[in-house]
Structures are given as structure tokens and as C-alpha cells.
């Protein structure tokens, strides 16, 4: 997936900003992968017999999915300078991923979808951190 992301970043006629292109591509991929994992986890939680016990998990999944999708889209855009927005979104995404991962980890021993989601959230959290550090 990062191959296509990197190719699109390189094809941008205005070039890209000063951020590390590999970290940027990895962050974009991690955001969209996490959004998918969180959406799937929320849907899986809704299908569980113990759905009432998973309300908080569903909520954090859906919040994280929306934040990750928005962050992936925003950091993909390279036209103009929006560094303050990019930094804020990366921070928000990192926080949402940490909260969602912690919640899913509580259920990971019982639900495989929560384990997978928690892993995706931790990868995205790390990718956002790496990109933020490269912007400093």
C-alpha cells in the first residue's frame, strides 16, 4: 500500500513539504488501515452476544476510525502550508489510537477482532509519533 502512496506523493506537481517521505507514506497507510480495522471491530462488536458489554469499545472504535480517516486525508494533502492543522490532527490521531488500543486490549482475550484492532491502533499511534517527530 505504501508503494502507491509514495508514488502519488512523488507525482505531486508541487512536490511535498519538508517531512520525511517514508514516514509520511507510512503514516498515511497506517491511518487508513487503522480506520478500516476500527470500523470492522465496531461492526464485529455489534454482532457479539455480549454487545452491551462492548458499548465503550464500539464508541472508541468509531471515534478512532473517523479521526484516523480524517488524519490520513489531511496529511495526504500537500498543497499549501497547513502545518498547525497537520500537527493537531497527528496529535489527535495518536491520542484516539492510544485510547482505542487500550479499550480493545481489555477484550482481546475474548475477541480476536479486538486484538487485531488494538494492533492496528498501536501501529498507527507509532506512525503518527514518528511523523510528528520528523516535523520537529
C-alpha positions in Angstrom: 0.0 0.0 0.0 2.8 2.4 0.8 4.2 2.0 -2.7 1.1 3.7 -4.2 1.1 6.3 -1.6 4.8 7.1 -2.1 4.3 7.2 -5.9 1.4 9.6 -5.5 3.4 11.9 -3.2 6.3 11.9 -5.7 3.9 12.6 -8.6 2.5 15.7 -6.9 3.4 18.7 -9.2 4.1 20.9 -6.3 6.3 18.4 -4.5 5.9 17.6 -0.9 6.8 19.5 2.2 9.9 19.0 4.3 8.6 15.9 6.1 10.3 12.5 5.7 8.5 11.0 2.7 8.8 7.4 4.0 7.4 8.4 7.4 4.7 10.4 5.7 3.7 7.4 3.5 3.8 5.0 6.4 1.6 7.3 8.5 -1.0 7.7 5.7 -1.1 3.9 5.2 -1.4 3.3 9.0 -4.2 5.8 9.3 -6.3 4.3 6.6 -5.5 0.7 7.8 -6.5 1.7 11.3 -9.7 3.3 10.2 -10.7 0.1 8.4 -9.7 -2.1 11.4 -11.7 0.1 13.8 -14.7 0.1 11.6 -14.6 -3.7 11.3 -14.0 -4.1 15.0 -17.1 -1.9 15.9 -19.2 -3.9 13.4 -17.9 -7.2 14.9 -18.7 -6.0 18.4 -22.2 -5.3 17.4 -22.5 -8.9 16.3 -21.3 -10.3 19.6 -23.8 -11.7 22.1 -22.3 -9.5 24.8 -22.8 -6.3 22.8 -24.0 -4.4 25.8 -20.6 -5.1 27.5 -18.8 -3.6 24.4 -20.5 -0.2 24.2 -17.4 1.7 25.2 -15.3 -0.4 22.7 -17.7 0.4 19.9 -17.7 4.1 20.7 -13.8 4.3 20.8 -13.6 2.2 17.6 -15.9 4.6 15.8 -14.2 7.7 17.1 -10.8 6.3 16.2 -11.9 5.3 12.7 -13.3 8.8 12.0 -10.2 10.5 13.3 -7.8 8.2 11.5 -9.6 8.6 8.2 -9.6 12.4 8.5 -5.9 12.4 9.5 -5.0 10.2 6.6 -6.8 12.5 4.2 -5.3 15.7 5.7 -1.7 14.5 5.8 -2.1 13.3 2.2 -2.8 16.9 1.0 0.4 18.7 0.1 -0.8 21.9 -1.5 -0.3 24.9 0.8 1.0 25.1 4.3 -1.2 23.7 7.0 1.5 22.6 9.4 -0.5 23.6 12.5 -3.5 21.6 11.4 -1.3 18.6 10.5 0.3 18.6 13.9 -3.0 18.9 15.7 -4.5 16.1 13.6 -1.5 13.8 14.2 -1.7 14.5 18.0 -5.5 13.8 18.0 -5.0 10.6 16.0 -2.2 9.4 18.3 -4.5 10.0 21.3 -7.5 8.3 19.7 -5.4 5.3 18.8 -3.9 5.0 22.3 -7.4 5.2 23.8 -8.9 2.7 21.4 -6.0 0.3 21.7 -6.3 0.3 25.5 -10.0 -0.4 25.3 -9.7 -3.1 22.7 -6.8 -4.7 24.7 -9.3 -5.2 27.5 -11.4 -7.5 25.3 -8.6 -9.1 23.2 -8.5 -12.3 25.2 -12.2 -12.9 24.3 -12.5 -11.3 20.9 -9.9 -11.7 18.1 -11.3 -8.7 16.3 -10.4 -6.5 19.3 -6.8 -8.0 19.4 -6.4 -7.2 15.7 -7.8 -3.7 16.1 -5.6 -2.9 19.1 -2.5 -3.9 17.0 -3.6 -1.6 14.1 -4.2 1.2 16.6 -0.7 0.8 18.1 0.9 0.8 14.7 -1.0 4.0 13.7 -0.1 5.6 17.1 3.6 4.8 16.4 3.4 6.1 12.8 1.8 9.4 13.9 4.5 9.8 16.6 7.3 9.1 14.0 5.9 11.7 11.6 5.4 14.3 14.3 9.0 13.8 15.4 10.2 14.3 11.8 8.3 17.6 11.6 10.1 19.0 14.7 
